[in-house]
Amino acid sequence: MLRIERLVKTYGDRPVLRGLSLSLRPGEIYGLLGPNGAGKSTTINILGRLLEPDSGAVWLADRPLARAPRQWLGIAPQDNLLYKSLTCAENLDFFASLYGLGRADRARQVAACLAAVGLSDRAHSPVETLSGGMQRRLNVAIALVHRPKLVILDEPTAGLDLEARYELWATIRSLKQLGMTVLLTTHLLDEAERLCDRLGILHQGTIAAEGTMDELRSRIPAVELVRVTTTDPAGAIARAESLGWDWREVGGELVLRLPESLSLPALLDRLADLPIDGLARQPVNLEAVYWDVTREAAQPKG
Protein backbone atom coordinates (compact mmCIF):
# COMPACT_ATOMS: atom_id res chain seq x y z
CA MET A 1 0.00 0.00 0.00
CA LEU A 2 2.84 2.39 0.86
CA ARG A 3 6.45 1.95 -0.21
CA ILE A 4 9.22 4.34 0.78
CA GLU A 5 12.61 3.79 -0.83
CA ARG A 6 15.88 5.40 0.31
CA LEU A 7 14.32 8.70 1.32
CA VAL A 8 16.78 11.50 2.10
CA LYS A 9 15.99 14.93 3.55
CA THR A 10 18.45 17.49 4.89
CA TYR A 11 17.79 20.88 6.48
CA GLY A 12 20.84 23.00 5.76
CA ASP A 13 23.74 20.87 6.95
CA ARG A 14 21.56 18.75 9.26
CA PRO A 15 20.51 15.38 7.81
CA VAL A 16 17.10 14.22 9.06
CA LEU A 17 16.24 11.28 6.81
CA ARG A 18 19.22 9.15 5.80
CA GLY A 19 17.96 6.66 3.25
CA LEU A 20 14.67 5.76 4.96
CA SER A 21 12.99 2.68 3.49
CA LEU A 22 9.82 0.94 4.69
CA SER A 23 6.68 -0.69 3.30
CA LEU A 24 3.12 -0.95 4.57
CA ARG A 25 0.97 -3.90 3.62
CA PRO A 26 -2.69 -3.41 2.71
CA GLY A 27 -5.00 -3.56 5.73
CA GLU A 28 -2.33 -3.44 8.44
CA ILE A 29 -1.67 -1.03 11.29
CA TYR A 30 2.00 -0.07 11.15
CA GLY A 31 3.56 1.75 14.09
CA LEU A 32 6.39 4.20 13.38
CA LEU A 33 8.29 4.82 16.61
CA GLY A 34 11.30 6.92 17.47
CA PRO A 35 12.60 9.68 19.73
CA ASN A 36 12.06 13.35 18.97
CA GLY A 37 14.21 14.37 16.03
CA ALA A 38 14.31 10.87 14.53
CA GLY A 39 12.46 11.99 11.39
CA LYS A 40 8.82 11.03 11.99
CA SER A 41 7.35 14.49 11.37
CA THR A 42 9.52 15.01 8.29
CA THR A 43 8.33 11.68 6.90
CA ILE A 44 4.68 12.60 7.46
CA ASN A 45 5.18 16.02 5.87
CA ILE A 46 6.69 14.38 2.80
CA LEU A 47 3.79 11.92 2.58
CA GLY A 48 1.37 14.84 2.92
CA ARG A 49 3.23 16.67 0.10
CA LEU A 50 4.17 19.55 2.37
CA LEU A 51 7.87 18.82 1.84
CA GLU A 52 9.91 17.52 -1.07
CA PRO A 53 12.60 14.94 -0.31
CA ASP A 54 16.14 15.55 -1.51
CA SER A 55 16.14 12.09 -3.04
CA GLY A 56 14.36 8.77 -2.84
CA ALA A 57 10.94 7.56 -3.94
CA VAL A 58 7.50 7.15 -2.40
CA TRP A 59 4.79 4.95 -3.89
CA LEU A 60 1.16 4.99 -2.73
CA ALA A 61 -0.71 1.90 -3.88
CA ASP A 62 0.61 1.41 -7.42
CA ARG A 63 1.57 4.99 -8.23
CA PRO A 64 4.37 7.42 -7.43
CA LEU A 65 3.16 9.75 -4.69
CA ALA A 66 3.25 12.80 -6.95
CA ARG A 67 0.80 11.12 -9.36
CA ALA A 68 -1.45 9.45 -6.78
CA PRO A 69 -4.87 11.09 -6.27
CA ARG A 70 -4.86 13.21 -3.12
CA GLN A 71 -8.00 11.45 -1.85
CA TRP A 72 -6.01 8.23 -1.48
CA LEU A 73 -4.39 9.66 1.65
CA GLY A 74 -6.00 10.84 4.88
CA ILE A 75 -4.04 12.49 7.70
CA ALA A 76 -5.13 13.15 11.28
CA PRO A 77 -2.41 15.50 12.59
CA GLN A 78 -1.47 16.03 16.23
CA ASP A 79 -3.34 19.34 16.28
CA ASN A 80 -7.05 18.90 15.64
CA LEU A 81 -8.29 20.28 12.30
CA LEU A 82 -11.65 21.33 13.69
CA TYR A 83 -13.85 24.41 13.50
CA LYS A 84 -15.03 24.76 17.10
CA SER A 85 -18.24 26.69 16.35
CA LEU A 86 -19.44 24.15 13.75
CA THR A 87 -21.14 20.90 14.61
CA CYS A 88 -19.51 17.51 14.08
CA ALA A 89 -21.59 16.91 10.95
CA GLU A 90 -20.84 20.39 9.59
CA ASN A 91 -17.11 19.87 10.05
CA LEU A 92 -17.20 16.57 8.20
CA ASP A 93 -19.41 17.96 5.45
CA PHE A 94 -17.02 20.86 4.89
CA PHE A 95 -13.93 18.67 4.58
CA ALA A 96 -15.78 16.21 2.35
CA SER A 97 -16.68 19.10 0.04
CA LEU A 98 -12.98 19.98 -0.28
CA TYR A 99 -12.44 16.55 -1.85
CA GLY A 100 -15.27 17.13 -4.32
CA LEU A 101 -17.86 14.75 -2.87
CA GLY A 102 -21.39 15.53 -4.04
CA ARG A 103 -24.14 16.46 -1.60
CA ALA A 104 -25.74 13.02 -1.38
CA ASP A 105 -22.37 11.29 -1.13
CA ARG A 106 -21.27 13.75 1.57
CA ALA A 107 -24.37 12.99 3.61
CA ARG A 108 -23.68 9.26 3.43
CA GLN A 109 -20.01 9.68 4.31
CA VAL A 110 -20.72 12.05 7.20
CA ALA A 111 -23.11 9.51 8.73
CA ALA A 112 -20.74 6.59 8.10
CA CYS A 113 -17.71 8.37 9.58
CA LEU A 114 -19.58 9.55 12.66
CA ALA A 115 -20.70 5.95 13.21
CA ALA A 116 -17.15 4.66 12.68
CA VAL A 117 -15.80 6.86 15.51
CA GLY A 118 -18.82 6.46 17.81
CA LEU A 119 -20.15 10.01 17.49
CA SER A 120 -23.47 9.49 15.72
CA ASP A 121 -25.34 10.84 18.74
CA ARG A 122 -23.24 14.03 18.66
CA ALA A 123 -23.73 14.82 14.98
CA HIS A 124 -25.42 18.15 15.72
CA SER A 125 -23.28 19.12 18.73
CA PRO A 126 -20.87 22.03 18.29
CA VAL A 127 -17.27 20.88 18.54
CA GLU A 128 -16.65 23.26 21.44
CA THR A 129 -19.08 21.19 23.56
CA LEU A 130 -17.16 17.92 23.03
CA SER A 131 -14.63 16.40 25.39
CA GLY A 132 -10.98 16.21 24.34
CA GLY A 133 -11.35 12.53 23.51
CA MET A 134 -14.42 13.14 21.35
CA GLN A 135 -12.59 15.89 19.48
CA ARG A 136 -9.69 13.54 18.76
CA ARG A 137 -12.13 10.94 17.41
CA LEU A 138 -13.75 13.57 15.20
CA ASN A 139 -10.28 14.54 13.97
CA VAL A 140 -9.80 10.91 12.89
CA ALA A 141 -13.23 10.92 11.21
CA ILE A 142 -12.18 13.91 9.10
CA ALA A 143 -9.20 11.91 7.84
CA LEU A 144 -11.65 9.18 6.72
CA VAL A 145 -14.43 11.19 5.14
CA HIS A 146 -13.05 10.97 1.58
CA ARG A 147 -12.50 7.18 1.72
CA PRO A 148 -8.67 7.15 1.66
CA LYS A 149 -6.62 4.04 1.01
CA LEU A 150 -4.05 5.01 3.67
CA VAL A 151 -4.71 6.86 6.94
CA ILE A 152 -1.89 8.51 8.89
CA LEU A 153 -2.57 9.04 12.60
CA ASP A 154 0.07 11.31 14.13
CA GLU A 155 0.18 10.95 17.94
CA PRO A 156 -3.61 10.44 18.03
CA THR A 157 -3.91 10.01 21.81
CA ALA A 158 -1.47 12.71 22.90
CA GLY A 159 -2.80 14.54 25.94
CA LEU A 160 -5.80 12.27 26.50
CA ASP A 161 -6.76 10.65 29.77
CA LEU A 162 -6.82 6.86 30.09
CA GLU A 163 -10.52 6.42 29.35
CA ALA A 164 -10.34 8.63 26.24
CA ARG A 165 -7.25 6.74 25.07
CA TYR A 166 -9.09 3.43 25.30
CA GLU A 167 -12.04 4.83 23.36
CA LEU A 168 -9.73 6.04 20.59
CA TRP A 169 -7.93 2.68 20.55
CA ALA A 170 -11.27 1.04 19.78
CA THR A 171 -11.76 3.52 16.93
CA ILE A 172 -8.31 2.74 15.49
CA ARG A 173 -8.96 -1.01 15.66
CA SER A 174 -12.23 -0.46 13.80
CA LEU A 175 -10.31 1.12 10.89
CA LYS A 176 -8.53 -2.16 10.32
CA GLN A 177 -11.86 -3.97 10.38
CA LEU A 178 -13.00 -1.58 7.65
CA GLY A 179 -10.03 -2.71 5.57
CA MET A 180 -8.02 0.51 5.86
CA THR A 181 -4.23 0.69 6.07
CA VAL A 182 -3.01 2.79 9.01
CA LEU A 183 0.35 4.43 9.69
CA LEU A 184 0.47 5.30 13.39
CA THR A 185 3.08 7.42 15.14
CA THR A 186 3.13 7.45 18.92
CA HIS A 187 5.47 7.91 21.86
CA LEU A 188 3.31 5.54 23.95
CA LEU A 189 4.94 2.14 23.63
CA ASP A 190 2.07 0.25 25.25
CA GLU A 191 -0.25 1.81 22.66
CA ALA A 192 1.97 0.68 19.80
CA GLU A 193 2.33 -2.80 21.26
CA ARG A 194 -1.44 -3.26 21.60
CA LEU A 195 -2.56 -1.75 18.31
CA CYS A 196 0.08 -2.45 15.66
CA ASP A 197 0.56 -5.47 13.44
CA ARG A 198 4.13 -4.42 12.68
CA LEU A 199 6.47 -1.80 14.10
CA GLY A 200 9.40 0.18 12.77
CA ILE A 201 11.81 1.90 15.15
CA LEU A 202 13.19 5.02 13.52
CA HIS A 203 16.57 6.32 14.69
CA GLN A 204 18.49 9.18 13.10
CA GLY A 205 16.53 9.02 9.90
CA THR A 206 16.57 5.32 9.15
CA ILE A 207 14.79 2.18 10.35
CA ALA A 208 16.94 0.58 13.06
CA ALA A 209 14.61 -2.39 13.63
CA GLU A 210 11.33 -3.59 12.15
CA GLY A 211 8.94 -6.49 12.52
CA THR A 212 6.00 -7.94 14.39
CA MET A 213 6.09 -7.78 18.16
CA ASP A 214 7.18 -11.43 18.28
CA GLU A 215 9.99 -10.74 15.79
CA LEU A 216 11.19 -7.71 17.74
CA ARG A 217 10.91 -9.54 21.05
CA SER A 218 13.24 -12.25 19.73
CA ARG A 219 16.06 -9.65 19.72
CA ILE A 220 16.11 -9.74 23.53
CA PRO A 221 18.01 -12.75 24.99
CA ALA A 222 15.45 -13.37 27.73
CA VAL A 223 12.08 -14.90 28.44
CA GLU A 224 11.32 -12.65 31.42
CA LEU A 225 12.40 -9.29 32.83
CA VAL A 226 12.84 -8.64 36.55
CA ARG A 227 13.12 -5.11 37.91
CA VAL A 228 15.15 -5.17 41.10
CA THR A 229 15.09 -2.59 43.87
CA THR A 230 18.21 -2.91 46.01
CA THR A 231 20.66 -0.82 47.99
CA ASP A 232 23.47 -2.86 46.44
CA PRO A 233 23.05 -2.68 42.66
CA ALA A 234 26.70 -3.51 42.07
CA GLY A 235 26.29 -6.73 44.05
CA ALA A 236 23.10 -7.58 42.16
CA ILE A 237 24.88 -7.01 38.84
CA ALA A 238 27.80 -9.20 39.92
CA ARG A 239 25.36 -11.95 40.92
CA ALA A 240 23.52 -11.70 37.61
CA GLU A 241 26.78 -11.97 35.68
CA SER A 242 27.87 -14.97 37.73
CA LEU A 243 24.59 -16.66 36.77
CA GLY A 244 25.05 -15.78 33.10
CA TRP A 245 22.12 -13.34 33.12
CA ASP A 246 22.04 -10.26 30.96
CA TRP A 247 21.11 -6.97 32.65
CA ARG A 248 20.44 -3.31 31.92
CA GLU A 249 20.17 -0.12 33.93
CA VAL A 250 17.06 1.65 32.62
CA GLY A 251 15.93 4.97 34.04
CA GLY A 252 17.90 4.39 37.24
CA GLU A 253 16.43 0.90 37.70
CA LEU A 254 18.24 -2.42 37.45
CA VAL A 255 16.55 -4.84 35.06
CA LEU A 256 17.64 -8.47 34.99
CA ARG A 257 16.98 -10.52 31.85
CA LEU A 258 16.25 -14.09 32.74
CA PRO A 259 16.93 -16.76 30.10
CA GLU A 260 14.33 -19.00 31.76
CA SER A 261 11.17 -18.45 33.75
CA LEU A 262 11.78 -19.10 37.45
CA SER A 263 9.37 -19.46 40.31
CA LEU A 264 9.56 -16.71 42.90
CA PRO A 265 11.25 -18.96 45.49
CA ALA A 266 13.83 -20.07 42.90
CA LEU A 267 14.47 -16.46 41.90
CA LEU A 268 14.90 -15.36 45.51
CA ASP A 269 17.23 -18.31 46.12
CA ARG A 270 19.51 -17.13 43.31
CA LEU A 271 19.53 -13.64 44.79
CA ALA A 272 20.04 -14.84 48.36
CA ASP A 273 22.12 -12.65 50.70
CA LEU A 274 21.50 -9.54 48.59
CA PRO A 275 19.56 -6.63 50.15
CA ILE A 276 16.49 -6.94 47.89
CA ASP A 277 13.73 -4.43 48.68
CA GLY A 278 11.48 -5.31 45.78
CA LEU A 279 11.07 -7.37 42.62
CA ALA A 280 8.75 -6.68 39.71
CA ARG A 281 8.42 -9.37 37.05
CA GLN A 282 7.18 -8.74 33.52
CA PRO A 283 7.36 -10.31 30.07
CA VAL A 284 9.75 -9.02 27.44
CA ASN A 285 7.91 -5.98 26.09
CA LEU A 286 8.32 -3.25 23.50
CA GLU A 287 9.95 -0.93 26.02
CA ALA A 288 12.86 -3.35 26.42
CA VAL A 289 13.23 -3.75 22.66
CA TYR A 290 13.01 0.00 22.04
CA TRP A 291 15.63 0.72 24.69
CA ASP A 292 18.05 -1.81 23.22
CA VAL A 293 17.53 -0.75 19.61
CA THR A 294 17.93 2.98 20.18
CA ARG A 295 20.96 2.56 22.44
CA GLU A 296 22.62 0.16 20.01
CA ALA A 297 21.90 2.46 17.06
CA ALA A 298 23.43 5.39 18.96
CA GLN A 299 26.74 3.58 19.46
CA PRO A 300 29.57 4.81 17.22
CA LYS A 301 30.29 2.43 14.34
CA GLY A 302 33.71 0.95 13.68
DAMO-V888018 format. One record per backbone hydrogen bond with DSSP energy under -1.0 kcal/mol. NH is the residue of the N-H (numbers start at 1). CO is the residue of the C=O. If there is no record, write none. Layout:
((NH/CO) (NH/CO))
This chain:
((2/24) (3/59) (4/22) (5/57) (7/20) (8/55) (9/17) (11/14) (14/11) (16/9) (17/9) (18/205) (19/7) (20/7) (22/4) (24/2) (28/25) (30/182) (31/198) (32/184) (33/200) (38/35) (43/39) (44/40) (45/41) (46/42) (47/43) (48/44) (49/46) (50/45) (51/45) (54/8) (55/8) (57/5) (59/3) (60/63) (61/1) (63/60) (65/58) (67/64) (68/65) (72/69) (73/70) (74/150) (76/152) (82/80) (86/83) (88/125) (89/123) (91/87) (92/88) (93/89) (94/90) (95/91) (96/92) (97/93) (98/94) (100/97) (101/96) (106/102) (107/103) (108/104) (109/105) (110/106) (111/107) (112/108) (113/109) (114/110) (115/111) (116/112) (117/113) (118/115) (119/114) (122/119) (123/120) (125/122) (127/86) (128/84) (129/126) (130/127) (135/131) (136/132) (137/133) (138/134) (139/135) (140/136) (141/137) (142/138) (143/139) (144/141) (145/141) (147/144) (149/72) (150/72) (151/181) (152/74) (153/183) (154/76) (155/185) (158/155) (160/157) (165/161) (166/162) (167/163) (168/164) (169/165) (170/166) (171/167) (172/168) (173/169) (174/170) (175/171) (176/172) (177/173) (178/174) (179/176) (180/175) (181/149) (182/28) (183/151) (184/30) (185/153) (192/188) (193/189) (194/190) (195/191) (196/192) (197/29) (198/29) (199/211) (200/31) (201/209) (202/33) (203/206) (205/38) (208/201) (211/199) (216/212) (217/213) (218/214) (219/216) (220/217) (222/220) (223/258) (224/258) (225/282) (226/256) (227/280) (228/254) (229/278) (231/275) (236/232) (237/233) (238/234) (239/235) (240/236) (241/237) (242/238) (243/239) (244/241) (245/240) (248/255) (250/253) (253/250) (255/248) (256/226) (257/246) (258/224) (267/263) (268/264) (269/265) (270/266) (271/267) (272/269) (274/271) (276/274) (277/229) (278/229) (280/227) (282/225) (289/285) (290/286) (291/287) (292/288) (293/289) (294/290) (295/291) (296/292) (297/293) (298/294))
